[in-house]
Amino acid sequence: GFFPTPQAIAQTDDGFVMGWGDPTGDALVMPLDASGAMAGAPAGLSTLDDSDGTIDLAVSFGGGAAVYGARIEGGRTEVHAHLIDGAGAPFDVERPLTVGPDSGSDASIAEFAGGYAVSYRQTGASPVLRVLFLDSNLNEVARADLLPISLLGGRTTIRASGDGSLLVGWADVVGSSTQLRAARIRCN
């Protein structure tokens, strides 16, 4: 009943990289040439084949990163990240971005201020929309817990503008309706 589908596409030095959740439980990336044809074999991001099927990419000329959900023992989910080179292949090691007992899901990533901004649903006792600010090696520099958020609603989306702002979009399931929301973050 599970069909792998492209979840994210980003531009690389010579083409594109596509990322998706696979029936094996891995989060995969595959380089594509400028025409969209396969330029290499799919490569796994998750060391434990524990992906929850969500993935997002932020790749530009020279490289970038992927974020994805990972199922952990006891049914808890975490947000993990992996660096990607300029051709769309993973390198370095898988890194959990959720801290300690925190759980999270539905992550998105954008290049920002020489590093990355990551949004996700922090799904603890009081769910909140969390934004992490990471350096270029995926080390946390700062975090912001923005607003209460529902546990359901799908992947968040974060994008950066040229003026130092971030825009985060998400859906909240409230009762029997789904509400689309957006928040602008101005960074100095």
N, C-alpha and C positions, 0 to 999 in steps of 0.2 A: 503493500500500500504506500510505500515511500518512493517518490520519484525525485531524483536530484534535479534541481533547477538552478540556474544562475541567480545568485543572490546579490552579487556586486560585480561591477566592472570598473577598472581604472586604467588610465593611460600610463604607459611605461616609456622608456627611452626609444624603443623601436616598434612599439605596437600597443598592446593592452595586456592586462591580466584579469582573469575571471575567477571569482571565488564562489564556492557553494558548500552546503552541507551534504555529506554522502551517506548512503545507507549503512556503510561500515561503521559510522559513528565518528568519522574524521571530518575536519574542515579542510577543504582542498583548494589550492590555487593552481591555475594553469596559464602559462604565457601564450599569448596570441600574437600573430604578426599584424602589420598595419592593415591587412585586408580582413582580419578577423579569423584567419585559419590557425589551427594549432601550431605553435612554435616550440613545443616541448611537452613532456609528459606531465600529468597532474602530480603535484607534490603535497604531502600531508603537513598540516600545521600542528595537530594535536599529538602529543607523545603517547596518550593513553586511549586514543580513539573514543573520546568522550564528548564530542561536540553535540550541542543541542540543535544544530542546523542553522543557526543565525550567523551571519558574517557581514562585515563591511570592510572596505579597503580605502586607504588614502595613499596613493602612489603618484609620484611625479618624476620628473627627470632625475635620475640618480638613486631612486629607491623610495621606500615608504614603509607602511605597516598594515597589518590586518588585525581586527578584533573579532572575537567570536565567543559564543557561550559554551561553557564546558560543564557537564554534569559531574558532580562530585559525590562521594559516598554519602548515603543517607538521603539522596534526592535533592541536595543543595546544588545550586548553580553558581558558577563564578564567571567573571569576564576575564578572558585570556587574550594575549596579544603576541604577535610574531613580526619581526622585521622582514621586509621583502626587498630584494635588490632591484636594480634598475631594469633588469630583464623580466621581472615578475616571479622570481624564485625565492623561497624562504631561506633565511640564514639566521645565525645566532640560535638562541634557545627560546622555547615557549615561556612566556612570563604571565603569571596571574596578576591581574590588576586590582581585584577585590582584596581587601586587607583583613587578615585574621578571620573572625567568624562571619564577616559580612558575606552576603550573597548578592548576586546581581544577574541581570539578563538584559537582552534586547539592546546591545551596545552599537554605537556608531562612532566613527573616527573621522577627524579632519586634520590636515596639516595646519599648524598654527604657531607663530612666533618662534620658528626654528625647531619646533618639536611637534607635538600633537595635542589635540583636545579630544577627549572621549566622553560621550554621554551614555548613560545607562540607567535602568531601573534598579536602584538599590532596594532589594526586596526583603529587608529585615522586618522587625515587628511593626515599624512605622515606615512603609515604603516611601521613597523620596527619589526625585530626579537628581542624579548626581553627575557632576562634570569633573573630570580629572584633567589636569594640565601636566603633560609629560615632556621630558626632554627628548632629544633625537634618539636616545638609547632606550626609551620606554620607562625611564625612571620617573616616579611621581615628583613633581615640583610643588603642586598645590591641588586642592580640591575644593569644590563648592557644592553643598547640598542646597538645591534651589527651592523646590516646592514639593508638597505632598503629591503623590501620584498613585494611580491604581496599580494593582499587580498585573492586570491584563491590558492589552492594547497594542501589542506588537513592538517591533523595533523602533527605537528612537532614531532621530536623524540629526546630526550636527554638521554645520557648514560654516566656514569662515569667510568674512568679507575683507576687502582690501583696507578698510579703515580701522581695523583692530576689533571688530565686533564678531560675535558668534551668534548664530541663530540655531535654536534647538526646536525641533518639531516632534510631537508624539501624539498618540491617541490614548485617551482614558476611557475605560468602560465604567460607566456610572449607571447603576440600575440596569435598565434594558436598553440604554442608548450608548452610543460611542461619541465622544466629544473630541474633536481635533483641536490641539493646542499648540502654541508657539511662544517662545520666550527669547528675547534679545539680550545678550550679555555684552556689555561694553567693558573692554579690558584696557587698562592704562599701562 
